[in-house]
């Protein structure tokens, strides 16, 4: 999805799965499903995942749909 064009990863803010779930107002399991399906890019750190805040915002932007 979204990626920094400058290549400087030091300015990227990473969120835990619990923080992403809180922002999106879904369960942690839903976030894990999105990560494992490839819909939400994540970085594996040890046994846990981190998701960039920019990728969360991009996923939410693309998820909006027009209602009738």
C-alpha positions as CSV (number, residue, x, y, z in Angstrom):
1,X,0.0,0.0,0.0
2,X,1.5,3.3,1.0
3,X,5.2,3.6,1.4
4,X,7.6,6.4,2.2
5,X,9.2,7.7,-1.0
6,X,12.3,9.1,0.7
7,X,13.3,5.7,2.0
8,X,13.9,7.1,5.6
9,X,12.2,4.6,7.9
10,X,13.2,6.5,11.0
11,X,10.2,8.8,10.7
12,X,7.6,6.1,10.3
13,X,5.3,5.6,13.3
14,X,4.6,1.9,13.9
15,X,1.5,0.8,15.7
16,X,0.8,-2.5,17.6
17,X,-2.0,-4.8,16.5
18,X,-4.0,-3.6,19.6
19,X,-3.4,0.1,18.6
20,X,-4.6,-0.6,15.0
21,X,-7.7,-2.4,16.3
22,X,-8.4,0.6,18.6
23,X,-8.0,3.1,15.7
24,X,-10.2,1.0,13.3
25,X,-12.6,0.0,16.1
26,X,-12.4,-3.6,15.3
27,X,-11.1,-6.7,17.2
28,X,-7.4,-7.7,17.2
29,X,-8.4,-10.8,15.3
30,X,-9.7,-8.7,12.5
31,X,-6.4,-6.9,12.3
32,X,-4.5,-10.2,12.3
33,X,-6.8,-11.4,9.4
34,X,-6.1,-8.3,7.4
35,X,-2.3,-8.7,8.0
36,X,-2.3,-12.4,7.1
37,X,-4.4,-11.9,4.0
38,X,-2.0,-9.2,2.8
39,X,-4.6,-6.5,2.8
40,X,-2.8,-4.6,5.5
41,X,1.1,-4.5,5.3
42,X,2.9,-5.3,8.5
43,X,6.4,-5.9,9.8
44,X,7.1,-8.8,12.0
45,X,9.1,-7.9,15.1
46,X,9.9,-11.1,17.0
47,X,6.6,-12.8,17.6
48,X,4.5,-9.7,17.1
49,X,3.5,-7.4,14.2
50,X,3.8,-3.7,13.7
51,X,1.8,-1.7,11.2
52,X,2.8,1.7,10.0
53,X,0.3,4.4,10.8
54,X,0.5,5.6,7.1
55,X,-0.6,2.1,5.9
56,X,-3.5,2.1,8.4
57,X,-4.7,5.5,7.1
58,X,-4.3,4.4,3.5
59,X,-6.3,1.2,4.1
60,X,-9.1,3.2,5.7
61,X,-9.1,5.7,2.8
62,X,-9.4,2.9,0.3
63,X,-12.2,1.2,2.3
64,X,-14.7,4.1,2.1
65,X,-17.6,3.5,-0.3
66,X,-20.4,5.7,-1.6
67,X,-23.9,5.0,-0.3
68,X,-27.0,5.4,-2.3
